[in-house]
Amino acid sequence: MLSRTASDLYWMSRYLERAENLARMLDVSYSLSLMPQDGRGDGLDELAMPLLITGTLDDYLERHGPLHGERMLHFFALDASNPGSIYCCLQAARSNAHAVRGRITADMWENINATWLEMRGIAEQGLGRYGISRFCEWVKERSHLFRGATFGTIMRGEAYRFIRLGTFIERADNTLRLLDARYEMLGEEIDELEERTARSYYQWSALLRALSSFEAFAESYRGSPRTRKVAELLLLRPDVPRSLRACMEELNLMLAGLPGENGRPAQRLAAELDARLRYTSIDEVLDEGLHAWLTDFILLVRQLGNTIHTSYLEVA
């Protein structure tokens, strides 16, 4: 497969996954901002969380000044001049899909094209009329539909593998960043206090819901969400679809199935990271320090993404 085609497929799926992850992040931050803040502010800190996680806070402050709820929601969701907005992610995904229409199925193209057309209509209407929670649910639904069309209609060849690579490299990064952000917001002292604070319960529950893992947690553990349980579920459980372990297993599998010698560095790194997670216990993670461990793995996932790019996606 040509590097240009592989790159378009990879980034098409990556931008779609990013849009969904941004919607999940925005939905949970908006919901938490509406809750009583217990003397911790007026909810703007919660709404600023997506800007902090995505590294767009400075850009927002430069363009819009002090934090303001409605302006932040628009900037993060519908701002066509913000490359990190959901609007721009869906626009980029559609552009990449258009470039490879001959390599994806009609169902996939129709889904992503319809998503973009509807996105333009929502942007014209504005979040004030459409509703932020309704908008986030719509983004997640359109992403689910695209993945369903992909899984159900495309041949299991190289195109499928590059699409899956884009999805899971983005998902792994998002899971790590969300977990790290929530842990840092609660503070290092939460291990001693969280069992008896409502704030930590709602923060951890919101994180689990944002990653569609609340039901998995309830099925796997007893009691309220706590650091140890949540971290183990989201990092090391292979049966949780959005866990880091599940993402790395899928990345390792997809890379191992690609032909050629150029991909060996990416294949080797993916196998090493998969093995590291397979044989790591939650005690080892917590002994190192959760924040330090997450920061280290965020860099490793970025390194894997860069290695995939140099191995397969660079245009000669």
Long-range contacts (C-beta under 8 A, 24 or more apart in sequence): 1-158, 1-159, 1-162, 3-312, 3-313, 3-314, 3-315, 3-316, 4-99, 4-315, 5-100, 5-103, 5-159, 6-158, 6-162, 6-312, 6-313, 7-312, 7-313, 7-315, 8-96, 8-97, 8-99, 8-100, 9-96, 9-100, 9-103, 9-104, 9-159, 9-162, 9-163, 9-166, 10-162, 10-163, 10-165, 10-166, 10-308, 10-312, 10-313, 11-92, 11-93, 11-96, 11-166, 12-93, 12-96, 12-97, 12-100, 12-104, 12-112, 12-163, 12-166, 13-93, 13-150, 13-162, 13-163, 13-164, 13-165, 13-166, 13-167, 13-170, 14-166, 14-167, 14-169, 14-170, 15-89, 15-90, 15-92, 15-93, 15-96, 16-89, 16-90, 16-93, 16-112, 16-143, 16-146, 16-167, 17-143, 17-166, 17-167, 17-170, 17-171, 17-174, 18-89, 18-170, 18-174, 19-86, 19-89, 19-90, 19-93, 19-139, 19-143, 20-139, 20-140, 20-143, 21-170, 21-171, 21-174, 22-50, 22-54, 22-76, 22-77, 22-84, 22-85, 22-86, 22-89, 22-139, 23-86, 23-135, 23-136, 23-137, 23-139, 23-140, 23-143, 24-136, 24-140, 24-210, 24-211, 25-49, 25-50, 25-53, 25-54, 25-174, 25-178, 25-210, 26-50, 26-73, 26-76, 26-77, 26-86, 26-132, 26-136, 27-132, 27-133, 27-136, 27-137, 27-210, 28-206, 28-207, 28-209, 28-210, 30-73, 30-132, 30-133, 30-136, 31-133, 31-206, 32-202, 32-203, 32-206, 33-69, 35-202, 38-199, 43-69, 44-68, 44-69, 44-72, 47-72, 47-73, 48-72, 49-181, 49-185, 50-76, 51-75, 51-76, 52-181, 53-177, 53-178, 53-181, 54-84, 55-84, 56-82, 56-84, 59-84, 70-127, 70-128, 73-127, 73-132, 74-126, 74-127, 77-127, 77-132, 77-135, 78-122, 78-123, 78-126, 78-127, 80-123, 86-139, 87-119, 87-123, 90-115, 90-116, 90-119, 90-139, 91-116, 91-119, 100-159, 103-159, 104-150, 104-154, 104-159, 105-149, 105-150, 105-153, 105-154, 107-149, 107-152, 107-153, 108-146, 108-149, 108-150, 108-153, 108-154, 111-142, 111-145, 111-146, 111-149, 112-146, 115-142, 115-146, 118-142, 158-258, 158-259, 161-254, 161-255, 161-257, 161-258, 162-312, 164-250, 164-254, 165-251, 165-254, 165-255, 165-308, 168-247, 168-248, 168-250, 168-251, 168-254, 169-247, 169-251, 169-301, 169-304, 169-305, 169-308, 171-242, 171-247, 172-244, 172-247, 172-248, 172-251, 172-301, 173-298, 173-301, 173-302, 173-305, 175-211, 175-234, 175-235, 175-242, 175-243, 175-244, 175-247, 176-244, 176-294, 176-297, 176-298, 176-301, 177-298, 178-207, 178-210, 178-211, 179-207, 179-230, 179-231, 179-234, 179-235, 179-294, 180-290, 180-291, 180-294, 180-295, 180-298, 182-206, 182-207, 183-227, 183-231, 183-290, 183-291, 183-294, 184-291, 188-291, 190-227, 191-226, 191-227, 191-228, 194-224, 194-226, 194-227, 195-224, 195-226, 200-225, 200-226, 201-225, 204-230, 207-234, 208-233, 211-242, 212-241, 212-242, 213-240, 213-242, 213-243, 216-240, 227-286, 227-290, 228-282, 228-286, 231-282, 231-285, 231-286, 231-290, 232-282, 235-277, 235-282, 235-285, 236-277, 236-280, 236-281, 236-282, 236-285, 244-277, 244-297, 245-277, 245-278, 248-273, 248-274, 248-277, 249-274, 251-304, 255-308, 258-312, 262-311, 262-312, 263-311, 263-312, 264-311, 265-307, 265-310, 265-311, 266-304, 266-307, 266-308, 266-311, 266-312, 269-300, 269-303, 269-304, 269-307, 270-304, 273-300, 273-301, 273-304
